[in-house]
């Protein structure tokens, strides 16, 4: 193990963030560059190398956390990188974006602050890139089989890289103008700079993966024709249909889905736009939805110069410690202060929007809300709690309901859906259409980046076995596996 007494002698330290007043003036990542390396070896030494490492169960990728903690403690960065990549294609993504269910399952976390697994992970991969330890891994020989991957988010990229390395000829189709899916246009630059995606794409190109941007299967290419062109197809198109809020005034100008708002801000950072067509500058902004996407809208609004930012959540404010009904090692619902929340704004819980109010030109000017409470398992409005708040830009960040069916992909393939509207698949991630597989949110429903990468890796095994009769590729999860929750 790392330091046998590390968990007794060393306290938990996390990555340093730049002062809020400084970082809202730019779009760089919020962390102080290089602040982790001086402390991360000791932090890795807090790992107890448990007899049963529950962090493995918390992480759907099955990351070998005690092993790479030990290497990080000894500062053997090349070995740490090898162990990290053994189960995760893109640790620089998860190390920045994952909510770290592994830390919730850390055995040390039963009665002490958990090991900073996520910070160790990102330190290892950043050091590996800096040392030149991340190199292309092209296959030794080609199988002669071809695979099309639809979607270039984390599930699609993971499946594509695994299948390319197995020797198949893989082409990734992306409807946007750049590769990355929600990683590219859904995640703000201050959470993950897009240079991390770009260098992975270059690694994958060097391995042999082909990329086709601005090509939407169902509209630009008929899905049935695509199936005839390739030996197998992987659908990793995500769950991109945003949950709407059908209340009076929804049609007013200035009320937008989060995924209408966030991509435009990212396009400014890519140099495509000088100013976003949807901007918070000089406006009272209201974000409806208390999750990570809502926090992304909050941080974006701060950087665009909003007059005020208010985030609304229909559920009660979570506690700051585990509830008794959310015991270790499950992932608890806790009050979380993200970097965006540190930068300002107000968070309001247990409220529901009743309607929007506009001006004579059809622009939203105010939002009417009411407090709600649970009674007999149902949310009910509390009489006399109605109030109005100013709102000149409203973003709806209430999650996603399923994969896009408007483009014809589902119908053209003839795919069956499950009871939740996701694309149905069997234990090998195969759909009802021969040779067509599904990975990520398109089959699972809205989920986390670690689940997406795990599904991409697992679906790749199913495809490889379909094409060759057998497969040595890993499959960390089954389609029916779920997170450790109660």
C-alpha positions in Angstrom: 0.0 0.0 0.0 1.0 3.7 -0.1 1.6 5.2 3.3 0.4 2.7 6.0 -0.3 5.6 8.4 -1.2 8.2 5.8 -4.9 8.3 6.6 -4.0 8.9 10.3 -1.3 11.6 9.8 -2.5 13.5 6.7 -5.6 15.6 6.4 -7.6 15.9 3.2 -6.6 18.7 0.9 -8.2 19.5 -2.4 -7.3 21.5 -5.5 -6.9 25.2 -5.0 -9.2 27.5 -7.0 -8.3 31.0 -8.1 -10.1 33.8 -6.4 -13.7 34.2 -7.6 -13.3 37.9 -8.4 -10.3 37.0 -10.7 -11.7 34.0 -12.5 -15.0 35.4 -13.5 -13.1 37.8 -15.7 -11.8 35.0 -17.9 -12.9 31.5 -19.2 -9.8 29.5 -18.0 -10.3 26.6 -15.7 -11.0 27.7 -12.1 -8.1 25.8 -10.5 -4.7 27.3 -9.7 -2.4 25.7 -12.3 0.1 23.3 -10.7 -1.4 23.5 -7.2 -2.1 19.8 -6.9 1.4 18.3 -7.6 3.1 19.6 -4.4 0.4 17.9 -2.2 -1.0 15.1 -4.3 1.5 12.3 -3.3 0.7 12.7 0.4 -3.0 12.8 -0.5 -2.6 9.5 -2.5 -0.9 8.2 0.6 -4.1 8.5 2.6 -5.5 5.5 0.6 -5.8 2.5 3.0 -5.5 -0.2 0.2 -8.7 -1.8 1.7 -9.2 -5.5 1.7 -12.4 -4.8 -0.2 -12.0 -1.5 -2.0 -15.6 -0.2 -2.2 -14.3 2.6 -4.4 -14.3 0.0 -7.2 -18.0 -0.5 -6.7 -18.7 3.2 -6.6 -17.0 3.7 -10.0 -18.8 2.0 -12.9 -15.4 1.9 -14.7 -14.0 -0.3 -12.0 -10.9 1.9 -11.7 -8.0 0.3 -10.0 -7.9 3.2 -7.5 -5.7 1.7 -4.7 -3.1 0.7 -7.3 -2.7 4.1 -8.9 -2.9 5.8 -5.6 0.2 3.7 -4.5 2.1 4.7 -7.7 1.2 8.3 -7.2 2.3 8.2 -3.6 5.7 6.9 -4.9 5.7 9.4 -7.7 6.0 6.6 -10.3 3.8 8.6 -12.8 4.3 6.3 -15.8 3.1 3.3 -13.8 0.2 5.3 -12.4 -0.8 6.4 -15.9 -0.7 2.8 -17.1 -3.0 1.6 -14.3 -5.3 4.6 -14.8 -5.7 3.9 -18.5 -6.2 0.2 -17.9 -9.9 1.0 -17.1 -10.5 4.5 -18.4 -9.9 5.9 -21.8 -10.2 9.6 -20.8 -9.2 10.2 -17.2 -8.6 13.9 -17.9 -12.4 14.2 -18.6 -13.6 12.3 -15.5 -10.9 13.8 -13.3 -12.4 17.2 -14.1 -16.1 16.5 -14.6 -17.2 13.4 -12.6 -19.0 14.0 -9.3 -16.8 11.2 -7.9 -19.1 8.4 -6.7 -15.8 6.6 -5.9 -15.2 9.1 -3.1 -18.6 8.5 -1.7 -17.8 4.8 -1.5 -14.3 5.3 -0.1 -14.0 3.2 3.1 -12.1 6.0 4.8 -15.2 8.1 4.2 -17.1 6.1 6.8 -15.8 8.3 9.6 -13.3 10.6 8.0 -13.0 12.8 4.9 -12.6 10.5 1.9 -9.4 10.2 -0.2 -9.2 12.9 -2.9 -9.5 10.2 -5.6 -10.6 12.6 -8.3 -7.7 15.0 -7.7 -5.2 12.2 -7.7 -6.7 11.0 -11.0 -6.4 14.3 -12.8 -2.9 14.8 -11.4 -1.8 11.5 -12.8 -3.1 12.1 -16.3 -1.9 15.7 -16.5 1.5 14.5 -15.4 1.4 11.7 -18.0 0.6 14.2 -20.8 3.4 16.4 -19.7 5.9 13.6 -19.6 4.9 12.2 -23.0 3.5 9.0 -21.5 0.2 9.2 -23.4 0.9 8.0 -27.0 -1.2 6.5 -29.8 -1.8 2.8 -29.6 -2.6 1.7 -33.2 -3.6 -1.9 -33.7 -1.0 -4.4 -34.8 -3.3 -5.7 -37.6 -6.6 -4.8 -39.1 -9.7 -7.1 -38.9 -11.1 -5.9 -42.2 -14.4 -5.1 -40.4 -15.9 -1.6 -40.4 -17.9 0.1 -37.7 -19.8 3.4 -37.6 -20.2 5.2 -34.3 -23.1 7.8 -34.2 -22.2 10.5 -31.6 -18.9 11.8 -30.3 -19.6 12.3 -26.6 -17.8 10.2 -24.0 -19.7 7.0 -24.8 -19.1 7.2 -28.6 -15.4 8.2 -28.2 -14.8 5.3 -25.8 -16.4 2.8 -28.0 -14.6 4.1 -31.0 -11.2 4.0 -29.4 -11.7 0.5 -28.1 -12.9 -0.8 -31.4 -10.1 0.9 -33.3 -7.5 -0.6 -31.0 -9.1 -4.0 -31.6 -8.3 -3.7 -35.3 -11.6 -2.5 -36.8 -11.9 0.4 -39.1 -14.0 3.0 -37.2 -15.7 6.2 -38.4 -17.4 8.5 -35.9 -20.3 10.6 -37.1 -21.1 13.9 -35.3 -23.9 16.3 -36.2 -22.1 19.3 -34.7 -19.2 21.1 -36.4 -16.6 19.8 -33.9 -16.0 16.4 -32.2 -16.9 16.1 -28.5 -20.7 16.1 -28.1 -21.7 17.6 -24.7 -18.1 17.6 -23.7 -17.5 20.2 -26.4 -20.6 22.3 -26.3 -22.3 21.4 -23.0 -19.4 21.8 -20.6 -18.2 25.4 -20.1 -14.6 26.2 -20.7 -14.0 27.1 -17.0 -14.9 23.5 -16.0 -12.8 21.9 -18.8 -10.7 23.6 -21.4 -11.3 22.1 -24.8 -7.6 21.5 -25.4 -8.0 18.3 -23.4 -10.5 17.1 -25.9 -8.4 18.2 -28.9 -5.3 16.2 -27.9 -7.4 13.1 -27.3 -8.9 13.4 -30.8 -5.4 13.7 -32.2 -4.4 10.6 -30.4 -7.4 8.7 -31.8 -6.7 10.0 -35.3 -3.2 8.7 -35.0 -4.6 5.3 -34.0 -6.7 5.2 -37.1 -10.2 6.4 -36.0 -11.9 8.6 -38.7 -14.2 11.5 -37.8 -17.1 12.9 -39.8 -18.5 16.2 -38.5 -21.6 18.1 -39.5 -23.2 14.8 -40.5 -26.5 13.9 -38.8 -27.6 10.4 -39.2 -31.3 10.4 -40.1 -31.2 13.8 -41.9 -28.0 13.9 -43.8 -27.5 10.2 -44.2 -30.4 7.6 -44.1 -29.9 5.3 -41.1 -30.8 2.2 -43.1 -28.2 3.1 -45.8 -25.5 3.6 -43.1 -26.2 0.1 -41.7 -25.7 -1.4 -45.2 -22.4 0.5 -45.6 -20.8 -0.8 -42.3 -20.5 -4.2 -40.7 -21.8 -2.8 -37.4 -23.2 0.5 -36.0 -22.9 1.9 -32.5 -25.5 4.5 -31.5 -24.1 6.8 -28.9 -26.3 9.9 -29.7 -27.0 10.7 -26.1 -30.2 11.8 -24.4 -30.4 15.3 -25.9 -34.1 16.1 -25.6 -34.4 18.8 -22.9 -37.2 18.7 -20.3 -39.5 21.6 -21.0 -41.5 23.8 -18.6 -45.0 24.2 -20.1 -46.3 27.2 -18.1 -47.9 30.4 -19.4 -45.3 32.7 -20.9 -42.9 29.9 -22.0 -43.0 31.3 -25.5 -41.5 34.7 -24.5 -38.2 35.9 -25.9 -35.4 35.2 -23.4 -36.6 31.8 -22.1 -34.2 29.2 -23.4 -33.1 25.6 -22.8 -29.7 25.4 -21.1 -28.5 23.6 -24.2 -29.4 26.5 -26.4 -27.5 28.9 -24.1 -24.4 27.0 -23.1 -23.2 26.0 -26.6 -23.2 29.6 -27.9 -20.9 30.6 -25.0 -18.6 27.8 -26.0 -18.6 28.9 -29.6 -17.4 32.3 -28.5 -14.4 30.7 -26.9 -13.8 28.6 -30.0 -13.6 31.8 -32.0 -16.7 31.2 -34.1 -18.6 34.2 -32.6 -17.5 37.5 -31.2 -20.5 37.8 -28.9 -23.1 35.2 -28.0 -26.6 35.8 -29.4 -28.0 34.8 -26.1 -26.1 36.7 -23.4 -26.6 37.5 -19.7 -24.8 40.8 -19.9 -26.6 43.5 -18.0 -29.6 41.2 -17.3 -31.3 39.6 -14.3 -30.8 35.9 -14.9 -32.9 33.0 -13.5 -31.7 29.4 -13.9 -34.4 26.8 -13.3 -32.9 23.5 -12.2 -30.4 22.8 -9.3 -28.1 20.3 -10.9 -24.7 20.5 -12.6 -26.1 21.9 -15.9 -27.8 24.6 -13.9 -24.5 25.4 -12.1 -22.9 25.6 -15.6 -25.5 28.3 -16.5 -24.8 30.2 -13.3 -21.0 30.3 -13.9 -21.5 31.3 -17.6 -23.9 34.1 -16.6 -21.3 35.5 -14.1 -18.7 35.6 -16.8 -21.0 37.3 -19.2 -21.7 40.1 -16.7 -25.2 39.4 -15.4 -26.7 41.9 -13.0 -28.0 39.1 -10.8 -28.2 35.3 -11.0 -30.9 33.3 -9.2 -31.0 29.5 -9.3 -34.4 27.8 -8.6 -34.8 24.2 -7.4 -38.2 22.5 -6.8 -36.8 20.1 -4.2 -35.8 21.0 -0.6 -32.3 22.0 0.1 -30.2 18.9 0.8 -28.3 18.5 4.1 -24.5 18.9 4.4 -24.1 15.5 5.9 -25.4 12.0 5.0 -28.9 11.3 5.9 -29.5 8.0 7.7 -31.4 6.7 4.7 -28.4 7.4 2.4 -25.7 5.3 4.2 -22.2 4.7 3.1 -21.3 3.5 0.4 -24.2 4.9 -1.6 -24.0 8.3 -3.4 -25.6 10.8 -1.0 -27.7 13.8 -1.9 -25.7 16.6 -0.3 -25.7 20.3 -0.4 -23.0 21.1 -3.0 -21.3 24.4 -3.5 -19.7 24.4 -7.0 -17.1 26.9 -8.2 -20.0 28.7 -10.0 -21.9 29.1 -6.7 -18.7 30.4 -5.0 -18.8 33.3 -7.5 -22.1 34.7 -6.4 -25.8 34.5 -7.0 -28.8 33.3 -4.9 -30.1 29.7 -4.6 -33.7 29.2 -3.8 -35.1 25.8 -2.9 -38.6 24.3 -2.6 -40.1 26.7 -5.2 -42.1 26.1 -8.5 -42.5 28.5 -11.4 -46.1 29.3 -12.1 -45.7 31.6 -15.1 -43.5 34.1 -16.9 -44.4 37.8 -17.5 -43.3 39.7 -20.5 -43.2 43.3 -21.8 -45.1 44.8 -24.8 -42.4 43.5 -27.2 -42.7 39.9 -26.0 -39.5 39.8 -23.9 -39.5 38.1 -20.6 -39.3 40.5 -17.7 -40.3 38.6 -14.6 -40.9 35.1 -13.2 -43.7 34.2 -10.8 -43.0 31.5 -8.3 -44.6 29.8 -5.3 -43.2 27.8 -2.5 -43.9 24.0 -2.5 -43.8 21.2 0.1 -44.3 17.5 0.1 -47.6 16.2 1.5 -48.5 12.6 1.3 -45.7 12.0 -1.2 -46.9 14.8 -3.5 -45.6 18.3 -4.1 -48.2 20.9 -3.2 -48.2 24.7 -3.4 -48.1 26.7 -0.2 -50.9 29.3 -0.2 -49.7 32.9 0.3 -46.1 32.3 -0.7 -46.4 33.6 -4.3 -43.8 36.2 -5.3 -42.3 37.8 -8.4 -38.6 38.1 -9.2 -37.0 40.0 -12.1 -36.0 37.8 -15.1 -34.7 39.1 -18.4 -33.0 35.8 -19.3 -34.3 32.4 -18.1 -32.5 29.1 -18.7 -34.2 25.8 -18.3 -31.8 23.2 -16.9 -34.1 20.5 -15.7 -32.5 17.5 -17.3 -33.1 15.5 -20.4 -35.9 13.1 -21.3 -34.4 10.9 -24.0 -32.7 10.5 -27.3 -33.7 12.7 -30.3 -36.4 11.1 -32.4 -37.2 14.1 -34.6 -34.2 13.4 -36.9 -35.6 10.1 -38.0 -32.7 7.9 -36.7 -34.9 5.7 -34.5 -37.6 5.2 -37.1 -35.2 4.6 -40.0 -33.3 1.9 -38.1 -36.6 0.5 -36.9 -35.4 0.5 -33.3 -37.5 -0.6 -30.3 -37.7 1.6 -27.2 -38.0 0.6 -23.6 -40.6 1.7 -21.1 -38.7 4.9 -20.4 -38.3 5.9 -24.1 -34.6 4.8 -24.3 -33.4 2.6 -27.1 -33.8 -1.0 -25.9 -30.8 -3.3 -25.9 -29.8 -6.8 -24.7 -27.0 -7.9 -22.4 -24.5 -7.3 -25.2 -25.8 -3.7 -25.9 -27.3 -5.0 -29.1 -30.6 -3.5 -30.3 -33.4 -5.4 -32.0 -31.7 -4.6 -35.4 -29.0 -7.0 -36.3 -25.5 -5.4 -36.1 -26.8 -2.2 -34.4 -25.7 -1.5 -30.8 -26.4 1.3 -28.4 -24.2 2.9 -25.7 -24.5 5.7 -23.2 -27.4 7.9 -22.5 -29.3 6.9 -25.6 -29.8 3.5 -24.0 -29.4 4.2 -20.3 -31.1 7.6 -20.1 -29.5 10.7 -18.6 -26.5 9.7 -16.5 -22.9 10.6 -15.6 -19.8 10.8 -17.7 -18.3 7.7 -15.9 -21.3 5.6 -16.9 -21.1 6.9 -20.5 -17.4 5.8 -20.8 -18.1 2.5 -19.1 -21.0 1.9 -21.5 -18.9 2.8 -24.5 -16.2 0.3 -23.4 -18.8 -2.4 -22.7 -20.6 -1.9 -26.0 -17.3 -2.2 -27.8 -16.9 -5.7 -26.4 -20.4 -6.6 -27.7 -19.6 -5.2 -31.2 -16.2 -7.0 -31.2 -17.8 -10.3 -30.4 -20.5 -9.8 -33.0 -17.8 -9.1 -35.7 -15.3 -11.8 -34.7 -17.1 -14.4 -32.6 -15.0 -13.6 -29.5 -13.6 -10.6 -27.7 -10.8 -9.8 -25.2 -12.1 -6.3 -24.7 -13.3 -5.4 -21.1 -16.9 -4.9 -20.3 -17.0 -3.1 -16.9 -20.8 -2.9 -16.6 -24.0 -4.6 -17.9 -26.8 -2.5 -19.4 -28.9 -3.3 -16.3 -26.3 -2.1 -13.7 -27.2 0.9 -11.7 -25.4 3.3 -9.4 -25.0 2.6 -5.7 -28.1 4.6 -4.5 -31.0 4.0 -2.2 
